[in-house]
């Protein structure tokens, strides 16, 4: 079914001035471009961090209501660093801040609480071949040493499926919680653009931005139908070119979904 959508999207994908990796899929089939290519993850790496936390919580190894003190903050996206005296936050609140406003301080606190190596082991167990966390967010010293966080479009698609489809890794409650959190993401100018104009279409997504890198990974929900879209762009001439591409794709996707209701 997604073949007809991909044909509509293909002209702007092929004419894009930059590097692009795409996965567009539903329950029945998929279209993939450069899906196995590893790329710098930016904030989409926060999706596996969330899913690992929920996985540990459902097995009783993590208390989502445990309060974590905010002893230090980092810049970039988020709100905790802007507060004069941020109060302690529950692990669940930190997850929500990490996804909804891409809070880097919340993300680093979760990395410290959960451990980078256990998260990487979780990804390896899920056969996410290109996904690895090597550093904390806003860690310029680690970056200068060549460390970064990586992902691929195929790996992100697998993570979306863990949220959108029943599986043995996450319980239905964990899946629903992840979906609800991603529905509240505030950066909706990419694949989520124009979503407010379609009251029958819901989107759950997570975006990411770094220098000349723009990513978004999303689940579109129309009734019981789920469409999974991941777009990773890099080598951009200007960073807004990735945002514009995904906003243009969003227009086509929403129109296609509306037509097929």
Steps between C-alpha positions, in 0.01 A plus 500: 500500500787740571626469142255763380609734780866449420436581135351832607797572724773378267538820291586717802717225650701464180541875454612560858834684527662295774527142620180323600393166649131407502277221625128516424297200610174364627398155624510352149803639317776761498719718282856566609777729378845477662341331799815326624725806490628608839472871571552736793180465701441841657195481729326205333737287712270593787240249372701189599586664834126535569420146391778351710372685807145378443627146441688504831201648682258235376733232636521669840864604464427873482262718699356765269392702804850520651604865539831615354669817625600754236857569612631634168358602164615525139391731222338433168135405483280459805370699796680370810812706425286817489362453852669679789458207740353200319326267745568125509324315219361149482656269244170507311506881493857488371392266220216734411731802499754310289245419230249785514747792507818300427647611834874425500535528877220247552661274240838509673345426839330197347825384341669521840214320676457226238859465382622541144628145468169334604317714244748397230461135603122538472540639148736219407251243627238661277739460203528875451823469304579868456374638832756587768538764771858618555456826688273719710306784342685830458828326590738703284810336647377155393413636157852635456624147574286370213220354711139536389161330502386311192190347348354393165158539340444124518583492872262785576230322302548190716457717809181653362363150444564416865271791586238454230465120480455231763828327583683302767736782600255759631167447673194670359506742793861595427423539131203725572702713740776547240242586235327755723829668585600526134158642409586799718829585328518877456728515194242438231632706209629195310296183450244647739448814293133564415385227739274746684303542177399131497295404803475136384878452486718474811879504499748371758854606421853589608724738309868584519727783388873562492726701271376435145303196622120473525311182597146395581341164574123470531193281528190633324175359638170502314247283681666158526739570212862583579752651262867505604727766353866567576699768318867569576672786318865606513765683296255787476591827332283675760337330800154631409512304173436180697209657684346621173539159337322327788228765516441449126491123557255557784263684267501206258470240776205672666322539166561133417375386840193723475419359154525139616275530805 
